[in-house]
């Protein structure tokens, strides 16, 4: 399974998400292409240490949030809170 780090540069939040959530977010961004979203996606390597990533992001001023793939409202809120 692939995992992605997604950063919201407006709210200074980030999440580690599964590929299914990544695809949902990309589809949402494509659907609302009139808007500009401050989201940054990065595919994670299989051996990447999540705890180290969370600590590093916290030092950089980002808060870790969990996004439930079964909660479309959480996904929508995260994407649209990055809207300019």
N, C-alpha and C positions, 0 to 999 in steps of 0.2 A: 504494500500500500504506500502511496506517495503522500507526503505531508508538505505543507507550505507554511511559511511565516508570512503573515499579512500585517502591515503597519498602517495605521490610520494617522496621518500626519496632522489632521485637524484636532483630534482629541488626545493625541499622544497615547494611544492604546495599541496593543498588538495582540495577536492570537496565533496559535499553532493550529492549523486546520487540516482536515483530511481532504483528499482530492474531490470528493463529492461536494463539499462546501465551497471549495475553490471554484468548481464549475458553476455552481449556483450563483456565486458572486459575479463571475465573469458574464454569465447570461444576463444578470440584472443590470450590470454596467452597460452591456451592449444594448439592452432594451431601452435604457434611458440615456442614449448617447448625446443628448442635447446638454447634459450636465457634465461638469468636470469634477472628477473624484480624486482626492488626495490619498490614494491607496497605493501601497507598494507591495508586490508579491515576490516571494523568493522560494523556489523549490529547495527543500532541505535535503541534505545528504543522509543516507541511511544510518550512518554512525554518529550523527551529530548529537551532542549532549543537550537535552532540552533544559535541564536545570541551569547549565552554564549560560545558555541563551537568555533565559528569563532573568538571571542575575545581571547579565550585561545590559540588557534592555532597561532594567530598572535603574542602573547607574546612568543610563542615557536619558532618563526622564520618562520612560514609557511604562505604562501599567499593563500587566498581563490580564487578559479577559478570556473567558471560555465562551465558545459559540457552539451551541447545540445544533447538530445537523437536522434534527426533527423540529426545530423551532424557527419557522420561516420569519417570524417577527424579529428575532435576534439577529438573523442574517441581514434583513432589510435595514434594521436600525444601525448596525455597524457600517454598512455600505453608505447609507444616506447621511450618516453623521460626518462622513468624509467629503461631503458635497460642498463645492464652492459656489 
